[in-house]
Amino acid sequence: MTENESERDEQGRFAEQTSDDDILRVIRESEFPAVTARWVADTVGMKRRPVHQRLEELHDQGKLERGKLSPRVVIWWIPNNEE
């Protein structure tokens, strides 16, 4: 593999170096009760769009809750039963 190539996951997407557990950990350890995708992206060093996709997947798995503050602002938090 050359240095310009990245590994892909089973679905053919480029694999991220940050795990779901890493994402959940930074949310759990946040000083805030809920966070935005931008905040998570800045904290783990990823771009916002892939983080948003990962947050959606974690939500679908029941590991995160979400709420809309406005049409463009979504907040994410770990449900009480997951803590």
N, CA, C and O atoms as a Tinker XYZ file with bonds, in Angstrom:
   332  protein
     1  N      0.845000   -1.172000    0.000000    73     2
     2  CA     0.000000    0.000000    0.000000    64     1     3
     3  C      0.894000    1.240000    0.000000    63     2     4     5
     4  O      1.830000    1.330000    0.794000    81     3
     5  N      0.612000    2.182000   -0.875000    73     3     6
     6  CA     1.401000    3.407000   -0.907000    64     5     7
     7  C      0.910000    4.341000    0.180000    63     6     8     9
     8  O     -0.153000    4.124000    0.762000    81     7
     9  N      1.693000    5.395000    0.458000    73     7    10
    10  CA     1.281000    6.294000    1.523000    64     9    11
    11  C      0.061000    7.118000    1.149000    63    10    12    13
    12  O     -0.561000    7.699000    2.038000    81    11
    13  N     -0.313000    7.198000   -0.131000    73    11    14
    14  CA    -1.504000    7.930000   -0.551000    64    13    15
    15  C     -2.759000    7.075000   -0.522000    63    14    16    17
    16  O     -3.859000    7.600000   -0.693000    81    15
    17  N     -2.623000    5.775000   -0.310000    73    15    18
    18  CA    -3.773000    4.890000   -0.250000    64    17    19
    19  C     -4.205000    4.703000    1.199000    63    18    20    21
    20  O     -3.386000    4.751000    2.116000    81    19
    21  N     -5.500000    4.490000    1.389000    73    19    22
    22  CA    -6.031000    4.206000    2.722000    64    21    23
    23  C     -6.721000    2.863000    2.691000    63    22    24    25
    24  O     -7.204000    2.427000    1.646000    81    23
    25  N     -6.767000    2.209000    3.836000    73    23    26
    26  CA    -7.473000    0.942000    3.927000    64    25    27
    27  C     -8.962000    1.195000    3.836000    63    26    28    29
    28  O     -9.455000    2.240000    4.259000    81    27
    29  N     -9.683000    0.214000    3.273000    73    27    30
    30  CA   -11.130000    0.327000    3.183000    64    29    31
    31  C    -11.769000   -0.714000    4.081000    63    30    32    33
    32  O    -11.186000   -1.764000    4.348000    81    31
    33  N    -12.996000   -0.407000    4.552000    73    31    34
    34  CA   -13.719000   -1.367000    5.377000    64    33    35
    35  C    -14.479000   -2.352000    4.503000    63    34    36    37
    36  O    -14.326000   -2.349000    3.281000    81    35
    37  N    -15.306000   -3.203000    5.130000    73    35    38
    38  CA   -16.012000   -4.253000    4.399000    64    37    39
    39  C    -16.980000   -3.703000    3.352000    63    38    40    41
    40  O    -17.264000   -4.382000    2.365000    81    39
    41  N    -17.491000   -2.486000    3.549000    73    39    42
    42  CA   -18.417000   -1.881000    2.591000    64    41    43
    43  C    -17.696000   -1.072000    1.513000    63    42    44    45
    44  O    -18.351000   -0.432000    0.691000    81    43
    45  N    -16.369000   -1.087000    1.501000    73    43    46
    46  CA   -15.606000   -0.361000    0.503000    64    45    47
    47  C    -15.342000    1.088000    0.866000    63    46    48    49
    48  O    -14.723000    1.820000    0.094000    81    47
    49  N    -15.813000    1.512000    2.048000    73    47    50
    50  CA   -15.568000    2.885000    2.488000    64    49    51
    51  C    -14.162000    2.955000    3.071000    63    50    52    53
    52  O    -13.623000    1.953000    3.543000    81    51
    53  N    -13.576000    4.141000    3.034000    73    51    54
    54  CA   -12.286000    4.310000    3.660000    64    53    55
    55  C    -12.429000    4.124000    5.165000    63    54    56    57
    56  O    -13.279000    4.751000    5.797000    81    55
    57  N    -11.610000    3.278000    5.724000    73    55    58
    58  CA   -11.661000    2.992000    7.157000    64    57    59
    59  C    -11.120000    4.195000    7.930000    63    58    60    61
    60  O    -10.138000    4.817000    7.524000    81    59
    61  N    -11.759000    4.506000    9.025000    73    59    62
    62  CA   -11.314000    5.599000    9.884000    64    61    63
    63  C    -10.394000    5.038000   10.960000    63    62    64    65
    64  O    -10.535000    3.886000   11.371000    81    63
    65  N     -9.472000    5.841000   11.402000    73    63    66
    66  CA    -8.569000    5.428000   12.468000    64    65    67
    67  C     -9.228000    5.561000   13.835000    63    66    68    69
    68  O     -8.768000    4.953000   14.802000    81    67
    69  N    -10.295000    6.345000   13.931000    73    67    70
    70  CA   -10.992000    6.563000   15.186000    64    69    71
    71  C    -12.116000    5.543000   15.310000    63    70    72    73
    72  O    -12.952000    5.427000   14.413000    81    71
    73  N    -12.141000    4.809000   16.409000    73    71    74
    74  CA   -13.161000    3.770000   16.603000    64    73    75
    75  C    -14.455000    4.376000   17.154000    63    74    76    77
    76  O    -14.473000    5.508000   17.637000    81    75
    77  N    -15.527000    3.599000   17.070000    73    75    78
    78  CA   -16.794000    4.004000   17.682000    64    77    79
    79  C    -16.607000    4.190000   19.180000    63    78    80    81
    80  O    -17.168000    5.116000   19.765000    81    79
    81  N    -15.827000    3.323000   19.799000    73    79    82
    82  CA   -15.561000    3.452000   21.236000    64    81    83
    83  C    -14.858000    4.766000   21.556000    63    82    84    85
    84  O    -15.133000    5.382000   22.586000    81    83
    85  N    -13.943000    5.203000   20.674000    73    83    86
    86  CA   -13.273000    6.493000   20.864000    64    85    87
    87  C    -14.289000    7.627000   20.825000    63    86    88    89
    88  O    -14.242000    8.540000   21.648000    81    87
    89  N    -15.204000    7.562000   19.866000    73    87    90
    90  CA   -16.232000    8.602000   19.720000    64    89    91
    91  C    -17.128000    8.618000   20.949000    63    90    92    93
    92  O    -17.400000    9.683000   21.502000    81    91
    93  N    -17.588000    7.454000   21.382000    73    91    94
    94  CA   -18.436000    7.384000   22.566000    64    93    95
    95  C    -17.691000    7.865000   23.811000    63    94    96    97
    96  O    -18.279000    8.520000   24.671000    81    95
    97  N    -16.422000    7.549000   23.909000    73    95    98
    98  CA   -15.624000    7.968000   25.077000    64    97    99
    99  C    -15.529000    9.485000   25.162000    63    98   100   101
   100  O    -15.704000   10.048000   26.242000    81    99
   101  N    -15.253000   10.170000   24.029000    73    99   102
   102  CA   -15.126000   11.632000   24.099000    64   101   103
   103  C    -16.466000   12.284000   24.421000    63   102   104   105
   104  O    -16.504000   13.324000   25.078000    81   103
   105  N    -17.566000   11.683000   23.966000    73   103   106
   106  CA   -18.881000   12.219000   24.320000    64   105   107
   107  C    -19.141000   12.002000   25.803000    63   106   108   109
   108  O    -19.599000   12.911000   26.494000    81   107
   109  N    -18.851000   10.806000   26.294000    73   107   110
   110  CA   -19.057000   10.471000   27.711000    64   109   111
   111  C    -18.214000   11.374000   28.615000    63   110   112   113
   112  O    -18.677000   11.792000   29.677000    81   111
   113  N    -16.996000   11.672000   28.206000    73   111   114
   114  CA   -16.084000   12.460000   29.033000    64   113   115
   115  C    -16.235000   13.966000   28.845000    63   114   116   117
   116  O    -15.556000   14.746000   29.513000    81   115
   117  N    -17.117000   14.375000   27.942000    73   115   118
   118  CA   -17.327000   15.798000   27.681000    64   117   119
   119  C    -17.870000   16.496000   28.916000    63   118   120   121
   120  O    -18.582000   15.896000   29.721000    81   119
   121  N    -17.528000   17.759000   29.056000    73   119   122
   122  CA   -18.081000   18.562000   30.147000    64   121   123
   123  C    -19.521000   18.981000   29.854000    63   122   124   125
   124  O    -20.188000   19.544000   30.722000    81   123
   125  N    -20.004000   18.715000   28.645000    73   123   126
   126  CA   -21.339000   19.114000   28.216000    64   125   127
   127  C    -22.294000   17.925000   28.260000    63   126   128   129
   128  O    -21.861000   16.792000   28.046000    81   127
   129  N    -23.575000   18.148000   28.529000    73   127   130
   130  CA   -24.541000   17.039000   28.534000    64   129   131
   131  C    -24.853000   16.510000   27.134000    63   130   132   133
   132  O    -25.282000   15.366000   26.981000    81   131
   133  N    -24.636000   17.341000   26.117000    73   131   134
   134  CA   -24.846000   16.948000   24.722000    64   133   135
   135  C    -23.826000   17.686000   23.870000    63   134   136   137
   136  O    -23.351000   18.759000   24.242000    81   135
   137  N    -23.492000   17.102000   22.721000    73   135   138
   138  CA   -22.461000   17.683000   21.855000    64   137   139
   139  C    -22.951000   17.709000   20.406000    63   138   140   141
   140  O    -23.930000   17.051000   20.054000    81   139
   141  N    -22.254000   18.476000   19.582000    73   139   142
   142  CA   -22.545000   18.521000   18.151000    64   141   143
   143  C    -21.528000   17.671000   17.397000    63   142   144   145
   144  O    -20.472000   17.328000   17.930000    81   143
   145  N    -21.855000   17.339000   16.166000    73   143   146
   146  CA   -20.915000   16.595000   15.317000    64   145   147
   147  C    -19.630000   17.396000   15.124000    63   146   148   149
   148  O    -18.543000   16.819000   15.095000    81   147
   149  N    -19.740000   18.711000   14.992000    73   147   150
   150  CA   -18.555000   19.567000   14.830000    64   149   151
   151  C    -17.653000   19.445000   16.055000    63   150   152   153
   152  O    -16.434000   19.344000   15.911000    81   151
   153  N    -18.230000   19.454000   17.258000    73   151   154
   154  CA   -17.440000   19.341000   18.470000    64   153   155
   155  C    -16.714000   17.999000   18.505000    63   154   156   157
   156  O    -15.523000   17.947000   18.810000    81   155
   157  N    -17.428000   16.907000   18.192000    73   155   158
   158  CA   -16.813000   15.579000   18.176000    64   157   159
   159  C    -15.695000   15.547000   17.136000    63   158   160   161
   160  O    -14.601000   15.053000   17.413000    81   159
   161  N    -15.967000   16.073000   15.939000    73   159   162
   162  CA   -14.968000   16.078000   14.865000    64   161   163
   163  C    -13.698000   16.804000   15.299000    63   162   164   165
   164  O    -12.591000   16.304000   15.098000    81   163
   165  N    -13.861000   17.980000   15.892000    73   163   166
   166  CA   -12.698000   18.750000   16.350000    64   165   167
   167  C    -11.947000   18.011000   17.458000    63   166   168   169
   168  O    -10.719000   18.067000   17.523000    81   167
   169  N    -12.679000   17.323000   18.323000    73   167   170
   170  CA   -12.059000   16.626000   19.456000    64   169   171
   171  C    -11.274000   15.396000   19.018000    63   170   172   173
   172  O    -10.185000   15.141000   19.532000    81   171
   173  N    -11.819000   14.626000   18.066000    73   171   174
   174  CA   -11.129000   13.400000   17.646000    64   173   175
   175  C    -10.251000   13.602000   16.412000    63   174   176   177
   176  O     -9.547000   12.680000   16.000000    81   175
   177  N    -10.283000   14.792000   15.822000    73   175   178
   178  CA    -9.417000   15.080000   14.683000    64   177   179
   179  C     -9.903000   14.486000   13.369000    63   178   180   181
   180  O     -9.104000   14.040000   12.546000    81   179
   181  N    -11.218000   14.482000   13.178000    73   179   182
   182  CA   -11.805000   13.998000   11.923000    64   181   183
   183  C    -12.597000   15.130000   11.272000    63   182   184   185
   184  O    -12.847000   16.164000   11.890000    81   183
   185  N    -12.983000   14.917000   10.027000    73   183   186
   186  CA   -13.863000   15.871000    9.356000    64   185   187
   187  C    -15.286000   15.669000    9.860000    63   186   188   189
   188  O    -15.651000   14.577000   10.296000    81   187
   189  N    -16.092000   16.738000    9.795000    73   187   190
   190  CA   -17.431000   16.701000   10.362000    64   189   191
   191  C    -18.344000   15.695000    9.673000    63   190   192   193
   192  O    -19.084000   14.983000   10.352000    81   191
   193  N    -18.315000   15.616000    8.355000    73   191   194
   194  CA   -19.247000   14.738000    7.635000    64   193   195
   195  C    -19.088000   13.264000    8.020000    63   194   196   197
   196  O    -20.087000   12.611000    8.320000    81   195
   197  N    -17.857000   12.713000    8.022000    73   195   198
   198  CA   -17.717000   11.316000    8.452000    64   197   199
   199  C    -18.125000   11.108000    9.917000    63   198   200   201
   200  O    -18.661000   10.056000   10.266000    81   199
   201  N    -17.874000   12.104000   10.770000    73   199   202
   202  CA   -18.297000   11.986000   12.165000    64   201   203
   203  C    -19.814000   11.947000   12.232000    63   202   204   205
   204  O    -20.384000   11.141000   12.967000    81   203
   205  N    -20.465000   12.806000   11.477000    73   203   206
   206  CA   -21.935000   12.821000   11.479000    64   205   207
   207  C    -22.481000   11.458000   11.044000    63   206   208   209
   208  O    -23.435000   10.956000   11.637000    81   207
   209  N    -21.887000   10.866000   10.023000    73   207   210
   210  CA   -22.320000    9.539000    9.572000    64   209   211
   211  C    -22.131000    8.494000   10.675000    63   210   212   213
   212  O    -22.995000    7.643000   10.888000    81   211
   213  N    -21.010000    8.565000   11.362000    73   211   214
   214  CA   -20.746000    7.618000   12.453000    64   213   215
   215  C    -21.727000    7.824000   13.595000    63   214   216   217
   216  O    -22.189000    6.854000   14.194000    81   215
   217  N    -22.051000    9.079000   13.907000    73   215   218
   218  CA   -23.026000    9.362000   14.958000    64   217   219
   219  C    -24.395000    8.813000   14.580000    63   218   220   221
   220  O    -25.104000    8.270000   15.428000    81   219
   221  N    -24.767000    8.951000   13.321000    73   219   222
   222  CA   -26.042000    8.389000   12.844000    64   221   223
   223  C    -26.055000    6.868000   13.025000    63   222   224   225
   224  O    -27.057000    6.302000   13.462000    81   223
   225  N    -24.953000    6.216000   12.692000    73   223   226
   226  CA   -24.863000    4.761000   12.847000    64   225   227
   227  C    -24.964000    4.359000   14.322000    63   226   228   229
   228  O    -25.636000    3.383000   14.655000    81   227
   229  N    -24.303000    5.104000   15.196000    73   227   230
   230  CA   -24.376000    4.820000   16.625000    64   229   231
   231  C    -25.798000    5.053000   17.140000    63   230   232   233
   232  O    -26.265000    4.331000   18.021000    81   231
   233  N    -26.480000    6.048000   16.597000    73   231   234
   234  CA   -27.873000    6.297000   16.962000    64   233   235
   235  C    -28.741000    5.120000   16.518000    63   234   236   237
   236  O    -29.584000    4.650000   17.282000    81   235
   237  N    -28.542000    4.645000   15.297000    73   235   238
   238  CA   -29.304000    3.501000   14.790000    64   237   239
   239  C    -29.087000    2.250000   15.639000    63   238   240   241
   240  O    -29.974000    1.403000   15.743000    81   239
   241  N    -27.904000    2.136000   16.245000    73   239   242
   242  CA   -27.581000    0.993000   17.100000    64   241   243
   243  C    -28.093000    1.183000   18.533000    63   242   244   245
   244  O    -27.945000    0.293000   19.370000    81   243
   245  N    -28.695000    2.344000   18.811000    73   243   246
   246  CA   -29.219000    2.621000   20.137000    64   245   247
   247  C    -28.182000    3.091000   21.140000    63   246   248   249
   248  O    -28.457000    3.144000   22.338000    81   247
   249  N    -26.990000    3.435000   20.664000    73   247   250
   250  CA   -25.925000    3.850000   21.576000    64   249   251
   251  C    -25.916000    5.349000   21.827000    63   250   252   253
   252  O    -25.268000    5.816000   22.764000    81   251
   253  N    -26.634000    6.117000   20.995000    73   251   254
   254  CA   -26.731000    7.569000   21.148000    64   253   255
   255  C    -28.166000    8.012000   20.944000    63   254   256   257
   256  O    -28.945000    7.362000   20.247000    81   255
   257  N    -28.499000    9.128000   21.565000    73   255   258
   258  CA   -29.755000    9.822000   21.310000    64   257   259
   259  C    -29.414000   11.109000   20.580000    63   258   260   261
   260  O    -28.275000   11.574000   20.622000    81   259
   261  N    -30.408000   11.681000   19.911000    73   259   262
   262  CA   -30.168000   12.940000   19.219000    64   261   263
   263  C    -31.394000   13.826000   19.338000    63   262   264   265
   264  O    -32.507000   13.357000   19.576000    81   263
   265  N    -31.164000   15.110000   19.166000    73   263   266
   266  CA   -32.238000   16.090000   19.163000    64   265   267
   267  C    -31.848000   17.243000   18.269000    63   266   268   269
   268  O    -30.667000   17.551000   18.109000    81   267
   269  N    -32.859000   17.884000   17.681000    73   267   270
   270  CA   -32.605000   19.029000   16.803000    64   269   271
   271  C    -32.908000   20.320000   17.556000    63   270   272   273
   272  O    -34.009000   20.511000   18.073000    81   271
   273  N    -31.930000   21.186000   17.608000    73   271   274
   274  CA   -32.132000   22.500000   18.197000    64   273   275
   275  C    -32.683000   23.472000   17.159000    63   274   276   277
   276  O    -33.402000   24.414000   17.491000    81   275
   277  N    -32.337000   23.228000   15.907000    73   275   278
   278  CA   -32.814000   24.019000   14.774000    64   277   279
   279  C    -32.661000   23.127000   13.544000    63   278   280   281
   280  O    -32.111000   22.031000   13.657000    81   279
   281  N    -33.128000   23.560000   12.376000    73   279   282
   282  CA   -32.983000   22.712000   11.193000    64   281   283
   283  C    -31.524000   22.322000   10.885000    63   282   284   285
   284  O    -31.278000   21.298000   10.246000    81   283
   285  N    -30.573000   23.130000   11.335000    73   283   286
   286  CA   -29.166000   22.858000   11.030000    64   285   287
   287  C    -28.330000   22.419000   12.223000    63   286   288   289
   288  O    -27.152000   22.100000   12.061000    81   287
   289  N    -28.908000   22.396000   13.408000    73   287   290
   290  CA   -28.139000   22.055000   14.609000    64   289   291
   291  C    -28.729000   20.816000   15.268000    63   290   292   293
   292  O    -29.859000   20.824000   15.757000    81   291
   293  N    -27.925000   19.741000   15.267000    73   291   294
   294  CA   -28.310000   18.484000   15.913000    64   293   295
   295  C    -27.361000   18.253000   17.076000    63   294   296   297
   296  O    -26.149000   18.427000   16.950000    81   295
   297  N    -27.930000   17.857000   18.213000    73   295   298
   298  CA   -27.095000   17.521000   19.367000    64   297   299
   299  C    -27.205000   16.026000   19.628000    63   298   300   301
   300  O    -28.211000   15.391000   19.310000    81   299
   301  N    -26.147000   15.482000   20.212000    73   299   302
   302  CA   -26.032000   14.039000   20.462000    64   301   303
   303  C    -25.666000   13.830000   21.920000    63   302   304   305
   304  O    -24.895000   14.605000   22.485000    81   303
   305  N    -26.226000   12.766000   22.545000    73   303   306
   306  CA   -25.864000   12.418000   23.910000    64   305   307
   307  C    -26.026000   10.919000   24.106000    63   306   308   309
   308  O    -26.721000   10.241000   23.349000    81   307
   309  N    -25.368000   10.428000   25.137000    73   307   310
   310  CA   -25.433000    9.007000   25.467000    64   309   311
   311  C    -26.649000    8.799000   26.367000    63   310   312   313
   312  O    -26.777000    9.481000   27.384000    81   311
   313  N    -27.542000    7.878000   26.020000    73   311   314
   314  CA   -28.723000    7.652000   26.856000    64   313   315
   315  C    -28.324000    7.200000   28.254000    63   314   316   317
   316  O    -27.270000    6.591000   28.434000    81   315
   317  N    -29.147000    7.489000   29.226000    73   315   318
   318  CA   -28.856000    7.133000   30.625000    64   317   319
   319  C    -28.591000    5.653000   30.804000    63   318   320   321
   320  O    -27.762000    5.274000   31.632000    81   319
   321  N    -29.285000    4.793000   30.038000    73   319   322
   322  CA   -29.106000    3.350000   30.198000    64   321   323
   323  C    -27.780000    2.860000   29.623000    63   322   324   325
   324  O    -27.417000    1.706000   29.855000    81   323
   325  N    -27.039000    3.690000   28.881000    73   323   326
   326  CA   -25.743000    3.306000   28.305000    64   325   327
   327  C    -24.581000    3.759000   29.177000    63   326   328   329
   328  O    -23.450000    3.327000   28.959000    81   327
   329  N    -24.829000    4.606000   30.143000    73   327   330
   330  CA   -23.723000    5.148000   30.957000    64   329   331
   331  C    -23.299000    4.173000   31.937000    63   330   332
   332  O    -22.382000    4.439000   32.715000    81   331
